[in-house]
């Protein structure tokens, strides 16, 4: 085996300083799983502080010796040489803060500034300096924000952009972001929405192909996994942006669309006999068992069962407080807790099922493989639901995932989280094999960050805080594109951006502004309100006449009861006192036009 590594290669070590000898220039690092490495700094490596989008390079090369204090976490990129049993020469050091215990991404404004940068990038990429005209929207956006020749407008990617812009408004109160969100919502309603009066449902086209002044509706999915069918996840994500916009504006038309789409789910995707929701229906009969669906017939999966919660359902409940949405959420998480664990066979949950909930281990690309981020997404959302209605099964499963996943889904050498791995080891394999590659996707880092932040913010634990910090460190060090803007789709294992094929795009069928903005929004909420005890401002612009009893609900997420309270409210920039601090509600004035509401939330106690 020694011959197998008798060559030099570039690599990254993420670790904690054990000691540093300034005389010999030798640094000893300990990885998150306890292995120690000697790193030579004799070659005068560069050093820098991690920086946010739109921040300039912050050089720390002249401060290396004083910053390498024991216990500090940092990234070292360098070259491994096979001589003398192995030698690692550092070429670049990235510090996460000025002090040994400082992590810049825990600054109160870090994630708010980042979502502003994201919103500015996507607004500029889609609309330039002109008016917000969604006829100019493109699904595909190049690395630097330029548009491709393709003019297919996918419903879900517009919705994801709308989600990001609405979230940016919630955190900043900048009208330009709300304008994009509202115009995008209107565009979706006008061009992609289908109202079926006979069935009393709404469904959404996959998208439209635009050619000059004409447009051709794309009824069924054009994506290879779902071709010529109506996949549940596309209908789910059509609601993501409008519902987040509804939280800001209270536009009752959005709520009506959401309710009608939920009726679609219950009439045509729901399995009343075995429970759960099917992943696809055919476009003619709206049947889940039609032979034209092929391997997607009578199938259920994570997207069809669980994605309701993060995409729209939690936000719909936050905006309304209606019991029917709480009941739907409870049903969703009861199903996940009951059907998805498979710990007798694998440390990863099962994600695909036949109608009777037997495991589908031969489906398309997934086979018997795990998407690492889906495991983390389940843990994150279970803890959100546990704040709404606590159940032992929710917390136990979330904790179990949090404890198991670092050893099997994360990169304990370099930091970050992997993509798709085999769920079961074969023969004498000691590690779970990658399905195709060891690259790391931006959205899976999001799931890790939010899972461990909310675990730490609700049940505590140094291990959860350490995992949250390590995940945030990797994401902010390697995924932010400081040259062109926004974030990279994928990076190589060591953190170098992977810029080939569709993975070099900033907009595609798989990427818009959704996951990066969701991360900013909720990382700000969890870091500030649950963990670090900082106040936060949130912005709304509702029409009081559209809200029952003129009640605006301002809870930023499903948080533990009593964790935060309203500290102050301003309406149209003037102090306002008609609010319930504990219930997180504001009774709006009896006026006939929209009002600007700024709410300051205060944590009740620092953890």
BAVO-192003 format. One record per residue (C-alpha): chain; residue number from 1; y, z, x. Coordinates in Angstrom, 3 decimals, decimal comma. Layout:
! residues N
 guse zami       yy       zz       xx
    A  NUM        Y        Z        X
...
***
This chain:
! residues 607
 guse zami       yy       zz       xx
    A    1    0,000    0,000    0,000
    A    2    2,361    0,524    2,942
    A    3    2,406   -3,240    3,534
    A    4    3,535   -3,757   -0,042
    A    5    6,994   -2,350    0,788
    A    6    7,360   -3,668    4,328
    A    7   10,529   -5,541    3,465
    A    8   14,170   -4,740    2,815
    A    9   15,708   -4,730   -0,650
    A   10   18,857   -3,620   -2,435
    A   11   18,546   -0,701   -4,800
    A   12   20,325    2,161   -6,516
    A   13   19,721    5,892   -6,450
    A   14   21,127    8,124   -9,169
    A   15   20,968   11,696   -8,014
    A   16   22,394   15,110   -7,410
    A   17   23,688   16,132   -3,986
    A   18   21,341   18,555   -2,236
    A   19   23,309   18,619    1,024
    A   20   25,454   16,437    3,239
    A   21   25,768   16,616    7,027
    A   22   29,098   15,072    8,019
    A   23   28,040   14,953   11,666
    A   24   24,859   12,930   11,205
    A   25   26,269   11,177    8,072
    A   26   23,039   12,013    6,300
    A   27   23,084   12,710    2,550
    A   28   20,135   14,184    0,681
    A   29   19,931   13,324   -3,035
    A   30   17,631   14,676   -5,732
    A   31   16,765   12,408   -8,671
    A   32   16,564   13,663  -12,242
    A   33   12,801   14,143  -11,900
    A   34   13,091   16,223   -8,739
    A   35   12,306   13,706   -5,943
    A   36   14,504   13,892   -2,846
    A   37   15,833   11,013   -0,735
    A   38   17,725   10,858    2,538
    A   39   20,618    8,407    2,466
    A   40   22,508    7,293    5,550
    A   41   26,286    6,972    5,243
    A   42   26,655    5,866    8,856
    A   43   27,657    2,351    7,812
    A   44   30,948    3,517    6,228
    A   45   30,175    2,709    2,592
    A   46   32,927    2,253    0,031
    A   47   33,426    4,914   -2,611
    A   48   35,172    4,889   -5,970
    A   49   35,695    6,863   -9,154
    A   50   34,145    5,566  -12,347
    A   51   36,871    3,861  -14,373
    A   52   37,390    2,888  -17,961
    A   53   38,086   -0,599  -19,266
    A   54   41,621   -1,715  -18,380
    A   55   41,886    0,854  -15,591
    A   56   42,489   -0,259  -11,996
    A   57   40,050    0,343   -9,166
    A   58   40,242    3,975   -7,996
    A   59   39,323    4,149   -4,313
    A   60   37,680    7,324   -3,016
    A   61   36,509    6,026    0,363
    A   62   38,773    8,415    2,238
    A   63   37,452   11,451    0,372
    A   64   33,692   11,033    0,706
    A   65   33,034   14,067    2,886
    A   66   34,949   16,518    0,719
    A   67   33,493   15,129   -2,530
    A   68   29,823   15,331   -1,541
    A   69   29,469   18,946   -2,635
    A   70   26,072   20,309   -3,688
    A   71   25,131   19,652   -7,293
    A   72   27,416   16,666   -7,824
    A   73   25,855   13,710   -9,661
    A   74   26,625   10,221   -8,335
    A   75   25,287    6,713   -7,877
    A   76   24,515    5,273   -4,461
    A   77   23,912    1,558   -4,072
    A   78   22,509    0,405   -0,763
    A   79   19,714   -1,273    1,142
    A   80   16,234    0,039    1,787
    A   81   14,776   -0,776    5,192
    A   82   11,046   -0,218    5,798
    A   83   11,456    1,093    9,353
    A   84   10,325    4,595   10,318
    A   85    8,722    5,220    6,961
    A   86   11,744    4,017    5,010
    A   87   15,500    4,253    5,440
    A   88   18,209    3,869    2,795
    A   89   21,657    2,796    3,998
    A   90   24,447    3,390    1,491
    A   91   26,926    0,580    0,827
    A   92   28,684    1,865   -2,311
    A   93   29,139    5,311   -3,846
    A   94   30,352    5,891   -7,403
    A   95   31,633    9,356   -8,304
    A   96   31,837   10,370  -11,960
    A   97   34,856   12,626  -11,605
    A   98   37,223   14,186   -9,108
    A   99   35,529   17,577   -9,199
    A  100   31,820   18,281   -8,813
    A  101   31,554   19,322  -12,473
    A  102   33,913   16,653  -13,815
    A  103   32,690   13,679  -15,816
    A  104   35,531   11,335  -16,667
    A  105   33,821   10,050  -19,824
    A  106   34,149   13,562  -21,258
    A  107   37,940   13,278  -21,203
    A  108   39,265   13,555  -24,740
    A  109   40,737   10,048  -24,848
    A  110   38,105    8,174  -22,769
    A  111   36,132    6,618  -25,623
    A  112   39,236    6,053  -27,749
    A  113   40,820    4,012  -24,964
    A  114   37,565    2,126  -24,510
    A  115   37,345    1,099  -28,165
    A  116   40,954   -0,122  -27,975
    A  117   40,020   -2,322  -25,016
    A  118   37,004   -3,670  -26,893
    A  119   39,043   -4,390  -30,001
    A  120   41,744   -6,160  -28,001
    A  121   39,113   -8,298  -26,238
    A  122   37,373   -9,435  -29,421
    A  123   40,601   -9,982  -31,330
    A  124   41,916  -12,135  -28,497
    A  125   38,592  -13,976  -28,109
    A  126   38,286  -14,837  -31,790
    A  127   41,893  -15,412  -32,824
    A  128   43,988  -15,765  -29,654
    A  129   47,660  -15,065  -30,148
    A  130   47,699  -16,649  -33,581
    A  131   47,062  -15,275  -37,060
    A  132   43,769  -13,592  -37,961
    A  133   42,041  -16,634  -39,441
    A  134   38,284  -16,248  -39,854
    A  135   37,772  -19,974  -40,248
    A  136   38,188  -19,925  -36,449
    A  137   35,515  -17,247  -35,980
    A  138   32,610  -18,109  -33,681
    A  139   29,309  -16,289  -33,393
    A  140   28,981  -17,281  -29,741
    A  141   31,591  -15,996  -27,284
    A  142   31,355  -16,678  -23,562
    A  143   31,584  -14,083  -20,813
    A  144   35,362  -14,280  -20,538
    A  145   35,986  -14,551  -24,280
    A  146   36,061  -18,346  -24,564
    A  147   34,384  -19,932  -27,573
    A  148   31,409  -22,244  -27,406
    A  149   31,127  -25,564  -29,208
    A  150   28,830  -23,980  -31,797
    A  151   30,539  -23,307  -35,103
    A  152   27,840  -21,458  -36,962
    A  153   29,272  -18,289  -38,434
    A  154   26,583  -15,657  -38,910
    A  155   27,195  -13,084  -41,604
    A  156   25,877  -10,197  -39,551
    A  157   28,002  -10,871  -36,493
    A  158   31,164  -11,054  -38,595
    A  159   30,135   -7,793  -40,247
    A  160   29,548   -6,200  -36,848
    A  161   32,987   -7,301  -35,653
    A  162   34,481   -5,855  -38,834
    A  163   32,654   -2,586  -38,175
    A  164   34,115   -2,387  -34,694
    A  165   37,651   -3,080  -35,861
    A  166   37,450   -0,549  -38,710
    A  167   36,136    2,051  -36,253
    A  168   38,966    1,249  -33,850
    A  169   41,458    1,831  -36,651
    A  170   39,848    5,147  -37,571
    A  171   40,405    6,367  -34,013
    A  172   43,791    4,791  -33,234
    A  173   45,633    4,018  -36,475
    A  174   46,656    0,590  -35,154
    A  175   47,301   -1,779  -38,050
    A  176   46,231   -4,857  -36,114
    A  177   42,640   -3,604  -36,064
    A  178   42,590   -2,823  -39,785
    A  179   43,999   -6,288  -40,490
    A  180   41,006   -7,884  -38,759
    A  181   38,591   -5,578  -40,590
    A  182   40,059   -6,312  -44,010
    A  183   40,392  -10,040  -43,483
    A  184   36,851  -10,180  -42,185
    A  185   35,594   -8,279  -45,203
    A  186   37,396  -10,684  -47,523
    A  187   35,941  -13,639  -45,645
    A  188   32,437  -12,253  -46,021
    A  189   32,938  -11,677  -49,734
    A  190   34,323  -15,171  -50,292
    A  191   31,983  -17,230  -48,109
    A  192   28,757  -15,280  -47,542
    A  193   28,289  -13,210  -50,699
    A  194   26,147  -14,331  -53,630
    A  195   26,503  -12,504  -56,933
    A  196   23,376  -12,902  -59,061
    A  197   24,508  -11,876  -62,524
    A  198   21,089  -12,362  -64,093
    A  199   19,379   -9,965  -61,689
    A  200   22,517   -7,815  -61,309
    A  201   22,304   -7,908  -57,517
    A  202   24,254   -9,180  -54,534
    A  203   22,696  -10,872  -51,559
    A  204   24,210  -12,406  -48,460
    A  205   23,757  -15,785  -46,832
    A  206   22,542  -15,855  -43,239
    A  207   25,813  -17,627  -42,467
    A  208   27,655  -20,909  -42,736
    A  209   27,886  -23,997  -40,577
    A  210   31,477  -25,208  -40,454
    A  211   32,427  -28,839  -39,831
    A  212   36,134  -29,448  -40,204
    A  213   37,163  -28,523  -43,733
    A  214   33,597  -28,451  -45,038
    A  215   31,019  -25,714  -44,765
    A  216   27,262  -25,709  -45,280
    A  217   25,669  -22,523  -46,502
    A  218   22,732  -21,240  -44,464
    A  219   20,684  -19,442  -47,083
    A  220   17,754  -18,301  -44,951
    A  221   17,687  -16,958  -41,428
    A  222   17,984  -19,414  -38,555
    A  223   16,709  -16,835  -36,074
    A  224   13,235  -17,564  -34,730
    A  225   11,664  -14,230  -35,739
    A  226   12,785  -14,646  -39,335
    A  227   13,095  -18,404  -39,740
    A  228   13,248  -19,700  -43,328
    A  229   12,994  -16,199  -44,806
    A  230   15,413  -13,526  -46,008
    A  231   15,011  -10,601  -43,606
    A  232   15,938   -7,139  -44,764
    A  233   17,899   -6,313  -41,614
    A  234   20,324   -9,199  -42,160
    A  235   21,085   -7,905  -45,656
    A  236   21,448   -4,387  -44,250
    A  237   23,872   -5,369  -41,499
    A  238   25,937   -7,500  -43,857
    A  239   27,098   -4,147  -45,238
    A  240   27,873   -2,445  -41,911
    A  241   31,424   -3,706  -41,447
    A  242   32,596   -3,676  -45,059
    A  243   31,318   -0,134  -45,635
    A  244   33,071    1,162  -42,502
    A  245   36,210   -0,554  -43,808
    A  246   35,645    1,154  -47,161
    A  247   35,840    4,508  -45,388
    A  248   39,375    3,589  -44,338
    A  249   40,668    1,868  -47,468
    A  250   38,579    3,070  -50,410
    A  251   38,465   -0,512  -51,727
    A  252   36,175   -0,133  -54,738
    A  253   35,065   -3,773  -54,542
    A  254   33,246   -2,962  -51,289
    A  255   31,427   -0,061  -52,898
    A  256   30,410   -2,295  -55,788
    A  257   29,007   -4,864  -53,344
    A  258   27,088   -2,155  -51,523
    A  259   25,617   -0,809  -54,755
    A  260   24,600   -4,303  -55,839
    A  261   22,970   -4,960  -52,463
    A  262   21,058   -1,685  -52,712
    A  263   19,826   -2,870  -56,107
    A  264   18,584   -5,997  -54,315
    A  265   16,659   -3,782  -51,905
    A  266   15,122   -1,754  -54,715
    A  267   14,195   -4,758  -56,869
    A  268   12,776   -7,108  -54,262
    A  269   12,136   -5,322  -50,966
    A  270   10,854   -1,955  -52,186
    A  271    7,121   -1,300  -52,405
    A  272    6,671    0,967  -55,461
    A  273    2,971    1,507  -54,799
    A  274    2,770    2,285  -51,085
    A  275    6,406    3,216  -50,506
    A  276    8,920    1,912  -48,009
    A  277   10,671   -1,433  -47,827
    A  278    9,288   -4,808  -46,829
    A  279   10,859   -6,583  -43,888
    A  280   11,129  -10,069  -45,486
    A  281   11,134  -11,886  -48,808
    A  282   10,852  -15,598  -49,421
    A  283   14,011  -17,442  -50,539
    A  284   12,613  -18,995  -53,721
    A  285   10,731  -16,277  -55,568
    A  286   12,190  -13,310  -53,688
    A  287    8,618  -12,226  -53,105
    A  288    7,414  -10,124  -50,163
    A  289    3,860  -11,497  -50,270
    A  290    4,445  -15,243  -50,475
    A  291    2,304  -17,271  -48,078
    A  292    5,367  -19,090  -46,735
    A  293    6,331  -15,851  -44,957
    A  294    3,356  -16,161  -42,626
    A  295    2,975  -13,102  -40,412
    A  296    6,014  -11,524  -42,074
    A  297    4,305  -11,294  -45,455
    A  298    3,889   -7,736  -46,753
    A  299    5,120   -6,212  -43,528
    A  300    7,307   -3,152  -42,979
    A  301    9,145   -2,177  -39,821
    A  302   11,806    0,053  -38,309
    A  303   14,589   -2,288  -39,373
    A  304   13,533   -2,437  -43,018
    A  305   12,784    1,284  -43,332
    A  306   15,182    3,055  -40,987
    A  307   18,186    0,852  -40,259
    A  308   19,761    1,588  -43,654
    A  309   20,955    4,930  -42,317
    A  310   23,046    4,015  -39,262
    A  311   24,148    0,583  -40,473
    A  312   25,761    1,546  -43,774
    A  313   24,115    4,362  -45,746
    A  314   25,429    7,369  -43,821
    A  315   28,913    5,878  -43,901
    A  316   28,619    5,157  -47,626
    A  317   27,686    8,782  -48,209
    A  318   30,510   10,031  -45,979
    A  319   33,003    7,982  -47,998
    A  320   31,758    9,041  -51,425
    A  321   29,691   12,210  -51,244
    A  322   27,490   10,754  -53,988
    A  323   24,077   12,343  -54,428
    A  324   22,272    9,032  -54,914
    A  325   23,072    8,061  -51,324
    A  326   21,950   11,470  -50,067
    A  327   18,680   10,975  -51,959
    A  328   18,201    7,533  -50,404
    A  329   18,834    9,010  -46,974
    A  330   16,318   11,782  -47,588
    A  331   13,709    9,262  -48,699
    A  332   14,395    7,187  -45,602
    A  333   13,952   10,059  -43,171
    A  334   10,967   11,527  -44,988
    A  335    9,294    8,141  -44,591
    A  336   10,176    7,949  -40,885
    A  337    8,942   11,476  -40,174
    A  338    5,710   10,793  -42,039
    A  339    4,806    7,251  -40,959
    A  340    6,291    6,546  -37,544
    A  341    4,879    9,214  -35,188
    A  342    1,695    8,149  -33,395
    A  343    1,437   10,776  -30,677
    A  344   -2,350   10,862  -30,612
    A  345   -2,229    7,356  -29,177
    A  346    1,167    6,916  -27,519
    A  347    4,361    8,759  -26,563
    A  348    6,239    6,075  -28,497
    A  349    6,586    5,832  -32,269
    A  350    4,877    3,040  -34,165
    A  351    7,403    0,476  -35,423
    A  352    5,507   -2,181  -37,398
    A  353    3,215   -1,717  -40,356
    A  354    1,084   -3,507  -42,891
    A  355    1,696   -2,874  -46,575
    A  356   -0,632    0,152  -46,588
    A  357    1,072    1,599  -43,492
    A  358   -1,767    0,703  -41,191
    A  359   -0,403   -0,311  -37,808
    A  360    0,484   -3,930  -37,153
    A  361   -0,341   -4,354  -33,469
    A  362   -0,413   -8,149  -33,288
    A  363    2,948   -9,161  -34,735
    A  364    4,885  -11,890  -32,931
    A  365    6,498  -10,667  -29,705
    A  366    6,103   -6,969  -30,397
    A  367    2,320   -6,692  -30,402
    A  368    1,590   -3,060  -29,455
    A  369    4,904   -2,584  -27,671
    A  370    7,675   -0,043  -27,988
    A  371   11,390   -0,690  -28,146
    A  372   12,673    2,302  -26,197
    A  373   15,988    2,371  -28,045
    A  374   14,321    2,603  -31,451
    A  375   12,689    5,890  -30,449
    A  376   16,057    7,237  -29,357
    A  377   17,741    5,855  -32,470
    A  378   15,297    7,788  -34,621
    A  379   16,062   11,046  -32,790
    A  380   19,824   10,492  -33,111
    A  381   19,699    9,737  -36,828
    A  382   17,221   12,502  -37,631
    A  383   19,719   15,015  -36,264
    A  384   22,503   13,466  -38,330
    A  385   20,345   13,782  -41,441
    A  386   19,357   17,315  -40,490
    A  387   23,003   18,306  -40,847
    A  388   23,046   16,959  -44,394
    A  389   19,697   18,437  -45,440
    A  390   17,819   20,434  -42,840
    A  391   14,067   20,054  -42,708
    A  392   11,743   21,298  -39,971
    A  393   10,104   17,872  -39,742
    A  394   13,423   16,221  -38,895
    A  395   14,421   18,563  -36,106
    A  396   10,908   18,856  -34,694
    A  397   10,505   15,091  -34,397
    A  398   13,982   14,632  -32,921
    A  399   13,370   17,352  -30,349
    A  400    9,954   15,907  -29,505
    A  401   11,404   12,455  -28,908
    A  402   14,175   13,957  -26,801
    A  403   11,692   15,832  -24,648
    A  404    9,174   12,993  -24,238
    A  405   11,355    9,952  -23,701
    A  406   12,997   10,511  -20,288
    A  407    9,675   10,372  -18,434
    A  408    8,421    7,241  -20,219
    A  409   11,540    5,289  -21,224
    A  410   14,250    6,044  -18,685
    A  411   14,720    5,012  -15,069
    A  412   14,564    8,309  -13,215
    A  413   15,332    6,546   -9,935
    A  414   18,443    4,544  -10,832
    A  415   19,548    5,900  -14,180
    A  416   19,732    4,098  -17,510
    A  417   17,133    3,247  -20,131
    A  418   14,641    0,434  -20,317
    A  419   14,099   -2,161  -23,029
    A  420   10,552   -2,956  -24,249
    A  421    7,407   -1,409  -22,802
    A  422    3,710   -1,376  -23,652
    A  423    2,920    1,562  -25,912
    A  424   -0,419    2,305  -24,254
    A  425   -1,483    2,311  -20,592
    A  426   -4,533    0,273  -19,677
    A  427   -7,276    1,123  -17,192
    A  428   -5,987    3,055  -14,208
    A  429   -2,291    2,369  -14,906
    A  430   -0,099    5,361  -14,150
    A  431    3,079    4,085  -15,803
    A  432    3,834    2,240  -19,021
    A  433    4,210   -1,440  -18,241
    A  434    7,316   -3,471  -19,029
    A  435    6,718   -6,146  -21,625
    A  436    8,733   -8,792  -19,766
    A  437   11,287   -7,287  -17,362
    A  438   12,921   -4,049  -16,238
    A  439   16,418   -4,995  -17,384
    A  440   18,517   -2,596  -19,447
    A  441   20,377   -3,557  -22,624
    A  442   23,754   -2,165  -23,626
    A  443   22,633   -1,131  -27,099
    A  444   19,685    0,915  -25,843
    A  445   22,006    2,899  -23,588
    A  446   24,035    3,636  -26,723
    A  447   21,018    5,090  -28,500
    A  448   20,229    7,358  -25,543
    A  449   23,793    8,583  -25,246
    A  450   24,149    9,382  -28,951
    A  451   20,684   10,947  -29,213
    A  452   21,256   13,403  -26,407
    A  453   24,881   14,095  -27,299
    A  454   23,995   15,079  -30,850
    A  455   20,959   17,055  -29,707
    A  456   23,136   19,012  -27,318
    A  457   25,919   19,353  -29,885
    A  458   23,623   20,701  -32,600
    A  459   20,714   22,533  -30,968
    A  460   22,098   22,908  -27,442
    A  461   20,008   22,797  -24,307
    A  462   20,977   22,026  -20,719
    A  463   18,331   19,303  -20,555
    A  464   19,958   17,473  -23,486
    A  465   23,400   17,754  -21,890
    A  466   22,064   16,489  -18,571
    A  467   20,422   13,467  -20,207
    A  468   23,581   12,712  -22,185
    A  469   25,711   12,837  -19,059
    A  470   23,320   10,722  -17,018
    A  471   23,162    8,070  -19,754
    A  472   26,953    8,000  -20,167
    A  473   27,330    7,790  -16,398
    A  474   25,067    4,749  -16,089
    A  475   26,679    2,942  -19,029
    A  476   30,261    3,511  -17,880
    A  477   29,465    2,670  -14,264
    A  478   27,520   -0,540  -14,782
    A  479   28,104   -2,008  -18,265
    A  480   31,888   -2,217  -18,395
    A  481   33,137   -5,677  -17,423
    A  482   36,320   -4,937  -15,488
    A  483   36,897   -8,602  -14,696
    A  484   36,624  -10,289  -18,094
    A  485   36,643   -7,406  -20,596
    A  486   34,216   -5,783  -23,057
    A  487   30,671   -4,885  -21,950
    A  488   27,717   -6,750  -20,502
    A  489   24,649   -7,467  -22,616
    A  490   22,109   -6,606  -19,906
    A  491   22,054   -5,312  -16,370
    A  492   19,278   -5,411  -13,802
    A  493   17,428   -2,187  -13,070
    A  494   19,883   -1,268  -10,310
    A  495   22,949   -1,925  -12,464
    A  496   23,932   -5,451  -11,401
    A  497   24,994   -7,537  -14,443
    A  498   22,394  -10,056  -15,615
    A  499   24,309  -13,217  -16,501
    A  500   21,788  -15,869  -17,505
    A  501   21,055  -17,548  -20,843
    A  502   22,280  -15,890  -24,018
    A  503   22,439  -12,579  -22,150
    A  504   25,564  -13,754  -20,352
    A  505   27,438  -14,057  -23,661
    A  506   29,781  -11,479  -25,185
    A  507   29,060  -12,818  -28,651
    A  508   25,720  -14,052  -29,949
    A  509   23,178  -13,548  -32,729
    A  510   22,378  -10,210  -31,073
    A  511   25,814   -9,085  -29,868
    A  512   29,180   -8,681  -31,469
    A  513   31,303   -5,510  -31,393
    A  514   29,006   -3,211  -33,353
    A  515   26,975   -1,157  -30,880
    A  516   29,702   -0,834  -28,260
    A  517   32,227    0,304  -30,885
    A  518   29,768    2,606  -32,626
    A  519   29,122    4,220  -29,263
    A  520   32,832    4,735  -28,636
    A  521   33,443    6,146  -32,100
    A  522   30,552    8,616  -32,136
    A  523   30,626    9,535  -28,440
    A  524   34,249   10,559  -29,019
    A  525   33,243   12,570  -32,099
    A  526   30,291   14,334  -30,470
    A  527   31,927   14,963  -27,091
    A  528   35,174   16,266  -28,543
    A  529   34,208   18,008  -31,770
    A  530   30,666   19,241  -31,116
    A  531   30,504   19,850  -27,366
    A  532   33,899   20,282  -25,724
    A  533   35,863   21,940  -28,518
    A  534   38,735   19,459  -28,733
    A  535   40,760   18,431  -31,771
    A  536   40,717   14,799  -32,908
    A  537   42,898   12,618  -35,113
    A  538   41,515   10,143  -37,645
    A  539   43,415    7,509  -39,571
    A  540   42,994    6,140  -43,103
    A  541   44,936    3,801  -45,365
    A  542   43,594    4,187  -48,900
    A  543   44,950    3,346  -52,322
    A  544   44,728    6,634  -54,249
    A  545   44,107    4,809  -57,534
    A  546   40,747    3,553  -56,247
    A  547   39,334    6,959  -55,338
    A  548   37,795    9,304  -57,937
    A  549   40,226   12,180  -58,519
    A  550   42,261   10,747  -55,618
    A  551   39,920   12,543  -53,195
    A  552   39,721   11,099  -49,676
    A  553   36,711   12,288  -47,685
    A  554   37,453   12,495  -43,970
    A  555   34,300   13,851  -42,302
    A  556   33,807   11,631  -39,225
    A  557   29,999   11,851  -39,300
    A  558   27,166   13,969  -40,640
    A  559   27,956   17,116  -38,682
    A  560   26,572   20,642  -39,040
    A  561   28,101   22,461  -42,001
    A  562   31,242   24,279  -40,941
    A  563   31,359   22,718  -37,475
    A  564   34,849   21,316  -38,037
    A  565   37,740   21,866  -40,406
    A  566   40,991   20,096  -41,190
    A  567   43,812   21,465  -39,054
    A  568   46,619   19,324  -40,488
    A  569   47,355   16,217  -42,533
    A  570   50,199   13,737  -42,494
    A  571   50,838   11,149  -45,187
    A  572   53,227    8,369  -44,307
    A  573   54,158   10,374  -41,191
    A  574   55,160   13,495  -43,147
    A  575   53,283   16,828  -43,259
    A  576   51,013   17,173  -46,287
    A  577   49,216   20,284  -47,487
    A  578   47,007   19,336  -50,447
    A  579   43,672   19,389  -48,654
    A  580   40,503   21,445  -48,488
    A  581   40,054   22,343  -44,839
    A  582   36,398   23,357  -45,100
    A  583   35,279   20,578  -47,455
    A  584   37,034   17,982  -45,260
    A  585   38,761   16,384  -48,239
    A  586   42,354   15,407  -48,961
    A  587   43,720   15,102  -52,506
    A  588   46,052   12,136  -52,230
    A  589   49,411   11,976  -54,012
    A  590   49,592   10,336  -57,434
    A  591   51,121    7,051  -56,325
    A  592   50,306    3,434  -57,106
    A  593   50,229    1,995  -53,596
    A  594   48,410    2,543  -50,340
    A  595   49,335    5,462  -48,140
    A  596   48,873    6,098  -44,436
    A  597   46,866    9,237  -43,798
    A  598   46,471   10,966  -40,455
    A  599   44,026   13,864  -40,353
    A  600   43,579   16,248  -37,453
    A  601   40,146   17,881  -37,259
    A  602   39,552   21,082  -35,333
    A  603   36,167   22,362  -34,130
    A  604   35,449   25,834  -35,457
    A  605   33,806   26,991  -32,247
    A  606   33,107   25,591  -28,793
    A  607   29,418   25,500  -27,917
***
